Amino acid sequence: MSRRGFTLLELMVVIVIIGVLSTLAIMQYSTTIEKSRSSEAKMVLGSLRTLCGAMYMDAGQLGSCDQYNLSINATLNATYIPGTASTSCQSSHWFWYSAVNDTTGNVTLTATRCKSSGKKPDYGKATALEPNVTLKIDFNSGVDTWTTSAVYK
């Protein structure tokens, strides 16, 4: 007697293998999506750095390189850059930004991941820490230092 088809055990093994592969693929997809969201922060911080550089070249000092002059959290213009966590997590941004100018030639620009305004806290799944991207600019020495607290798994 010849039987055609698969046994129940063979089908269960295949289903388990497909389930494991699907789980791994979804975890990798989440990590990749979160990494791509951090590119927004790097792009905006780079633009803010360029603006600070222009202000430094124009005035010869960094006194005007602050949140107000960089249009951070300024809702009156078209180039709105979200500023404080409680009010700025907009649907169009994954991060909110801050600028600290110590007026000695150092500016620290920080991007912090939004957790409100409908943003899924996916960073908890993809990272060990809440992702923050920081750019410290030293105009005296011309050195930029990029740091991030995110550890992608």
C-alpha positions in Angstrom: 0.0 0.0 0.0 1.5 3.3 -1.1 0.6 6.5 0.9 1.1 9.9 -0.5 1.5 13.1 1.6 3.2 14.2 4.8 2.9 12.9 8.3 1.5 15.1 11.0 5.0 15.3 12.6 6.6 16.5 9.4 4.0 19.3 9.0 4.5 20.4 12.7 8.2 20.6 12.3 7.8 22.8 9.1 5.3 25.0 10.9 7.7 25.5 13.9 10.6 26.3 11.5 8.5 28.9 9.7 7.4 30.4 13.0 11.0 30.8 14.2 12.2 32.3 11.0 9.2 34.8 11.0 10.0 35.9 14.5 13.6 36.5 13.6 12.6 38.5 10.5 10.1 40.7 12.5 12.8 41.5 15.1 15.3 42.4 12.5 12.7 44.5 10.7 11.9 46.5 13.9 15.6 47.2 14.5 16.1 48.3 10.9 13.1 50.7 11.1 14.4 52.2 14.4 17.8 52.7 12.9 16.3 54.5 9.9 14.3 56.8 12.3 17.6 57.9 13.9 18.8 59.1 10.5 16.2 61.9 10.9 18.0 63.1 14.1 21.4 63.0 12.4 20.1 65.0 9.4 18.4 67.7 11.6 21.4 67.9 13.9 23.7 68.3 10.8 21.5 71.1 9.5 21.5 72.8 12.9 25.3 72.5 13.0 25.5 74.2 9.6 23.3 77.0 10.9 25.5 77.5 13.9 28.5 77.6 11.7 26.9 80.3 9.6 26.1 82.3 12.7 29.6 81.9 14.0 31.1 83.0 10.7 28.7 86.0 10.5 29.1 87.3 14.0 32.4 85.9 15.0 30.8 84.4 18.2 28.3 81.8 19.2 26.0 84.0 21.2 23.2 83.7 18.7 23.4 79.9 18.3 20.6 79.0 20.6 17.2 77.4 20.5 15.4 80.6 19.6 17.7 81.6 16.7 17.8 78.0 15.4 14.0 78.0 15.3 13.7 75.1 17.7 10.2 74.9 19.0 9.2 78.1 17.1 5.8 77.4 15.7 5.6 80.6 13.8 7.7 79.6 10.8 7.5 76.8 8.2 10.8 75.2 9.2 9.4 74.0 12.6 11.9 71.9 14.5 10.2 70.3 17.6 11.7 71.5 20.9 10.4 70.3 24.3 9.3 66.7 25.0 5.9 67.7 26.5 4.8 69.8 23.5 6.9 68.8 20.5 6.4 65.2 19.5 4.7 65.9 16.3 3.4 63.3 13.8 6.1 64.5 11.3 9.1 63.9 13.6 10.4 61.0 15.6 12.7 63.1 17.8 12.6 66.4 19.7 15.6 68.7 19.8 17.5 71.0 22.1 20.5 73.3 21.8 22.8 74.4 24.6 25.4 77.1 23.9 28.0 77.7 26.6 29.3 80.8 24.7 32.9 79.6 25.0 32.9 78.1 21.5 31.0 74.9 22.4 27.4 74.1 21.3 25.7 70.8 22.2 22.8 69.8 20.0 20.7 66.9 21.3 17.9 64.8 19.7 15.7 62.7 22.0 13.3 60.1 20.8 9.6 61.0 21.1 7.4 58.8 23.2 4.1 60.7 23.0 1.7 62.1 20.4 1.0 58.6 19.0 4.6 57.5 18.7 5.0 53.9 19.5 7.7 53.3 22.0 9.4 50.8 19.6 12.8 52.0 20.9 12.2 49.7 23.9 12.1 46.7 21.6 15.0 47.7 19.4 17.4 49.2 21.8 18.8 48.7 25.3 18.5 52.4 26.1 16.3 55.3 25.0 17.9 56.6 21.8 19.4 60.0 22.1 21.7 61.5 19.5 24.1 64.2 20.6 26.4 66.4 18.5 28.9 68.5 20.4 30.6 71.2 18.4 33.8 72.9 19.4 34.2 75.9 17.1 37.6 76.8 18.7 39.2 73.5 17.7 36.9 72.7 14.8 36.1 69.3 16.3 32.6 67.7 16.1 31.8 64.8 18.4 28.8 62.6 17.7 27.4 60.3 20.4 24.4 58.1 20.8 22.9 56.2 23.7 21.1 53.7 21.5 22.5 50.2 21.4 20.8 48.3 18.6 20.5 44.6 19.0 
